[in-house]
Amino acid sequence: AFLMDYLKTRAPFWKKEVGPDGQGQWVDARESDDHAAEWWEKDQQPTEDESASMEGSPRRFSVTLLIWHPTIDPAEITAELGLEAHFAHRVGQPRMTPKGTPLPGNHRDTRWSHIVRYEATDQWFADKVTALIDRLKPHKAFLASLRATGGQANVIVRFSGDGHHGDNIDRDTLAQLADLQLDLGIESFGVPQN
């Protein structure tokens, strides 16, 4: 997993798409690739003794709103939603690693994300997803306009790999996700992430 995350964010040969005209273009790393690589860089993986000592420790997870769009300015997303961007870049900006090392090419779209991190002593997380959805309800028209103009918005639940998580996201919350034109993503790491 480390090697794939590393290559996706730093190797310009990761994937090349060739269009009908025969012209090729390197595919940009996704924001989730950058975040995964960043997790690896922060700390090394725990030893067996360290893993055993984590039992009973807080279980970490995050709930992220990720938006990408072909043209919008990230500042417009921040202003409209009233949420802080934890990661953002605008279409056309030079590509860089999470640590700021330049990569070849420019971003082909705008990416913006708001991340809320949690520590829990139990397995439950659905109420945090519902809380984010509730904050987004007043912005239904804006989210619809993003989709109508070629954008996409996802709510992503990311489990950090340091404990069991399990919950039910009720159908009312799922219906609200659909009504707001939000996709739901889930990421789970097999080993603890820092």
Secondary structure as GFF3:
##gff-version 3
##sequence-region A 1 194
A	DSSP	alpha_helix	2	10	.	.	.	ID=ss1
A	DSSP	beta_strand	16	18	.	.	.	ID=ss2
A	DSSP	beta_strand	24	26	.	.	.	ID=ss3
A	DSSP	alpha_helix	31	42	.	.	.	ID=ss4
A	DSSP	alpha_helix	48	53	.	.	.	ID=ss5
A	DSSP	beta_strand	59	69	.	.	.	ID=ss6
A	DSSP	alpha_helix	74	81	.	.	.	ID=ss7
A	DSSP	beta_strand	87	89	.	.	.	ID=ss8
A	DSSP	beta_strand	94	96	.	.	.	ID=ss9
A	DSSP	beta_strand	102	106	.	.	.	ID=ss10
A	DSSP	beta_strand	110	120	.	.	.	ID=ss11
A	DSSP	alpha_helix	126	136	.	.	.	ID=ss12
A	DSSP	three_ten_helix	137	139	.	.	.	ID=ss13
A	DSSP	alpha_helix	140	148	.	.	.	ID=ss14
A	DSSP	beta_strand	152	159	.	.	.	ID=ss15
A	DSSP	alpha_helix	171	179	.	.	.	ID=ss16
A	DSSP	beta_strand	183	188	.	.	.	ID=ss17
###
